[in-house]
């Protein structure tokens, strides 16, 4: 019965289905004439009579020519009918103005679907930078995002509604989205003024509302991904409300992710409270089935580490046969990694996640301009020194490449970063 609906009045299908059928008959007839099939003797005889009357002689070549002409006509009719049938469908299903690039969309979707399965673990703005670039190279990407954020709009919603912080999840959704710029602006829009909404982003409120409607944040993210046409998946590391604490070298305990950079002193390690945190099963599965697992970029202790402290995440990371890459920060971060070298970043991850958590590091080798060096030095920030010998002593390989943009600040460049990551995946992936 469903098939019969295609023949309903006003659908715009019946005439083109008829044209397609006629074209099919013409193609069949043309092939039959070309190969001189006996069941069309009457048609051949008609062609013979016409040609003989016209020319006074006859050759089989005339039959072949007629067959070729009919075959060409039939093919043309089929192509025209097919084009109109497809257009009738996509005019309804796709946004206005996109029908002309259907073939490009199909090709792009097919190409991206064949890309490697990449699982990215982290949080903050650094993670969204990587996702913006990597979505152009593969659609098989999963972002496993920290849920320890307790500052700003995310912190307020967390306290008031009892949900996991949506801020980093929102940024990752937007980064992976294949949608109109206006929709991205809407999700990133932050309310101003003195009202209760001041400081909140629309995307955070949207995810909070979606979580209430669907029952949990994981489902909310899945449904929101449909709205934003997300390439890939965004998953929280856990659906439980957690707090990130830092234990400093002098024994001081700093409670809360947002407070850690504010307290002077070198971090010995970080921990979650409560310590027994249930992971999201699909996040563990994404780590288990990945071709490559990427840590970072992002704040070492407040964006990357919280994910590794969730039950089962570090274990799955160590056990995975995927290529495990850590993207080292380009600059030190006040209150977290003051004076840290690249090897010290890796040592911190190994300390929290165990050996086998990193196979390779990706570090920047592009020189930083003197102007930006001076600007950052005034804030107590310096370029991360790449100490090659110590990195190798940890049993970790590394790749140095230009992965930054220095227009007004030192940032990871999405395109440079993703291209180098994909090059590493194809060149270094364990078979």
N, C-alpha and C positions, 0 to 999 in steps of 0.2 A: 504493500500500500504506500509505503514511503516513496518508492520509486515513481509512483503515479503522480505525486505532488509536483514533480518536475514538469509535468505536462499541463498544470493548471494555467488558466488564462492570466496573461499579464506577466508571466515569468520570463518571457523573451527567449525561451529555449526551443519551442516546437519548430519554428521556421529553420533554425540553424541545425537542428537535429535532422530535419528533412534534407537540407543542403548537404550535410555530412554523409547521409545515406546515399544520395545521388552521386556524390564524389566517390564513395566506396565502390559503387556499381561501375562507374566509369573506369576506375583504376583496375578493377577485375577484368572488365571488357578489354581494356588496352593491353593488359598482360596476355590475355588469351589470344588476341590478334597477333601480337608480336611473336608468340611462340606457336602460332598456328594450331591451336587446340580445335579438335574436330567438332565439338559440340556447338560451335558457332558457324557452321557451314553456311547458313542462310545469310549471315552478315557478310561473310567473305564473298559469297556469290554476288550480293548487292554491290560491294566495292568493285568486284571484277567487272560487272556489267557497266558500271559508271565509268571506270577507267578505260575499258575497251571501247566504249562508245566515243569517249573523248579523245583517246590517243590512237586507236586502231590496233593496239597491242597491250600486253599486260605482263607485269613482272611482280614477283612476290614482294619486292621492295615497297610497292605501293601499300600493301597490307601492313607491313611493318611500320611505315610512316604514319598511316592512319591510327594504328595501335598506339604509337608513341604520342600522337596528338591527343588522343582520348585519355591516355594515361596522364599526360600533363594537365589536361583540363580537370580530371578527377582529383589529382593531387592538389591543384589550386583551390578547388571547391572545399576539400577537406581542411586545408590550412585556414581558409577564410572562416569556415564554420567553427573550427576549433578556437580561433582567435576571438570570435564574438562570444562563444560560450564561456571562455575563461574571463573575458572582460565583464560579462554579465554577473559572474560570481564575485570577482574582486571589487567591482564597483560597490557592491553591498558590504563586503567583509572588510575592505581596507579603507583607510582614510583617503579623503579626496586628494588627488594629485599624485598618488603613489602607484597607480595602475601601470603607468608607463615604465616603471622600473621593476616590474615584477620579476623579470628574469635575473636582474641584479640581486634582488632580495633572496630568491631561491638559491642562486649560486653562493651568496655570502653565507646563508644559513647552513648549506651543505658543507661548505669549506670549514666553517667554525665548528660544526658538530664532529668533524674528523680530527680536531685538535686533541692534544694530550689532556688527560684529567689532572687538573692542578688544584690542590687544596692550599689555601693561603690562611695563615694563622696570625692574628694580631688585633689591632684596633687603632683608634685615633685617625688622624688625617693621613698618616703615612700609608696605611693599608688602602685607603680609598684611592690614593695616587696610583698605586700599583694596579688596582682593579680597573681603573680607567684605561690603562694601556693594554692590559692583558686580555680584556674582553674583545679587542679587535683581532686577536690571534687565536683564541679558542673560546668556545661557549661552554666547555666542560670545566667550569671553574666553580669552586665552592669556597666561600669566605667563612671561616670560623672566628667569631668575634668575641672579644672580652665583654664581660658583664659586671665588671668591678667599678665602673665609673660612678662617682657619687657627687660630681660637681655640676653647676649650671642647671640648665633646663632638665637634663636627664636625672640629676640628683633630686630635684624638686618633685618630678613625677614619680620617681622611685619611692620617695617618702610619703607622698600624698596618696598614691594609688596602689602601692605595693607591687609594682611591676619591675621587671629588670630594666636597667637603663636603656632607652631606645636610641640615644644620640649616635653612637658608633654604628649601630645597625642601620640607622637611617642613611648615614653617609655612604655606607657600602651599597645599599640599595640604589641610591642615586648614581653612584659611580658605575654600577653595572647596568644601569637602565639604558634602554634604547628607545627613548621617548622624546617628545617635543621639548625644546628649551624652556617653554613656559611652565611645563609640568615640573621640571627640575627646579626652576626658580620658586615655584609654589612650595615644594617640599622643603627647600632650604630657607624659605622666608621666616624671619624672626620678628616677632611682634615687638613694638616699641611703646614708649609711653609709661604711664603710671598704673595701668590696670593690672589685674591678677594674671593676665596673659603676657605681660611684659617679660621679655627674655626667653619665652618659649618659641621654638620653631614649629611651623605648621606640621612638618613631617613627624616630629616627636608626638604631637597631639594626635595625628592621624594613626600612628602605630599604637598609641595608648588606647584609642577608641577601638581600633581593629582587634586588639588583644581582648578587650572586654566583650566584643561581639562574638569572636571566634572561640574564646575560652582560654587561649594561651598565646604567647608571643611567637612560638614556632609556626603555628598555623597562621597567625597574623602576618608574618613575614612572607609565607608562601602565597597568601592571597594578595598581599600588596605587590608582590613580584609580578603578578598578572596585570595589575593596573599600570605598572611602570615598564612592562615588557622587558624584564630583567634577563640578561644573558648569564645564566648560571644560577647559583643559590647563595643565600645569606643565612647562616645558622648561628644562634648563640651557642657559646661553649657549654652553658648550663642555663636552665630555666629557674634556678634558685637565686634568691637575693643573697649576695655575698659582700663581704668587706675585705679590702686589701690592706694588710698591715706590713710595715717595713721594720725590720730589726737592724739598727745601725751598729757600727763597729764598737761603739762605747756601751752597747746594751740598751740604748733608748729604743722604745717601741713607738712608732708613729702609726696611728690608726686612721684609715681612710685614704683612698687613692689620691684625692685632691690635696691632701695635706703633706704627702710624702716629699714633694719638691720644695716645700716651704721650710722644712727643718734641716739645718746644716748638719753635715756629718756624712761619712761614706756608708753606703748600704751594705750590710753583710748578707742578708737574704730577705726575701718577702714571703708572706704566707697568706692564705685565705682564712677567713672566719665566717662560718664554721669551716673546719678543715675537711670534713667529709662532704664533698660537694658532688652531687649526681650529674654526670654528663648528659648531653643530648645524644641519644643513640645514633642519629643520622650524622652527627659531627664525627663520632668515632668511625663510622662506616666510611665517611669521606676521606679520612686519614688512611684507613685500611686499604682502600681501593685506588688511591691516587697514583699517578705516574710520577708526580713531583709534589713535594710539600715545601712551601715557602714560609719562612718565619720573617715577619717584618715586611717593609720597614716600619719603624715606629719607636716610641719610648720603650727602652729596654725593660725596665721594671714595672711600669704601669700599663703598658699596652700588650706586650708579648708574654711576660711571665704569668699573669693571671690565668691565661688559657692553659699553660703547662701544668698548673697546680690543680686543675680540675681532675677528679679521679679518672684514671684510664687514658688521659690524653698523652701524657709523657710516655707511658708504656707502649701505646699504639705507635707513637712516633718512633721510639727506639726499635720496635719490632718491624716496622715498615721496610719493604725492599725498594720503596720509591727513592728518587733522588731528593735529598734534603738540603735545602739551600737557606742560609741565613743572610739576609740583606743588611749589612752593617750600616749604622747611621753615619752620615758624613761629618756631622758636627757633634761635639759633646753637648750634654743637656744639663743645665744647672740644677743642682739638687738631686740628680740621679746618676749621671756618669761623668762628673767633673774629673778631668785628668785621665779618663779611660782611653786605652789604646784599643785597636781592633781585637787583639787577642784577649783582652780583659772582658770585652763584650761576650766573646765566645765562651770564656771560662765561666761567666755568670750563668749562661744558659746551660752548660754542662752541669754546673753545680746544682741547678734546680731540676733539670730534666734527665740527667744522666748521660754517660757516654753513648754515642750512637745517635744523638739527637740532631747532629749536624754532619753533613758530608763535605759541603763546600760553603765558603763565604763569598759573597759578591761585594767588593769594595770599590770605592771611587778612586780613580787616578787622575782625574782632571784637576789642574791647578786652580785654586781659588784666588780670585782677584785681590790685590792689596787693599782696595777700597772696602770690600766686604770683610776681609780679615780684620781690618781696623774697627769696622762697625760692630762685629761680633765680639771682638776682644773687649770693647767697652762694656759688654754685658756679661763678661766672664765666660765666653764661649770660644772654643778653639776647634780646628779641624781634628778629626780622629786620626791618630798616627797609625799607619799600617805596619805593624811589626811582623814581617814575613816569617822570620825564623821561629818565633814563639807560636804563631798560628800553625806552622807545620809540626812543631813539637807536640801540639794537641792532637795530631792525627787528622787535621782538617786541611783540605785543599782550598785554594782561593783563586778567584778570577778578578783581575783589576780591569776596570773599564770606565769610560766617561758615562756617568749615569745621572748627571745633575743639570739643573737649569739655574743660571745665575743672573737673571734679569734684574731683580730687585732684592733677592735673598737667595740663600743657598738651599735649594729644594731638589728632591728627586724628580727627574723628568719622566712622565708616564711612558712615553714612547721609547726613549733610550733604555729605561729600566726593563720594560716588558720584552723588548727585542733581545737584550742580553740574557734575560732569564730563559727565554725560549731557545736561544742558541745553546745555553748550558744544558737545557733539558735534552735537546736532540744530540748534542755532542757527548754528554757525560752520563746520560741515564743508564742505570744498571739494567741489563737485559734479564 
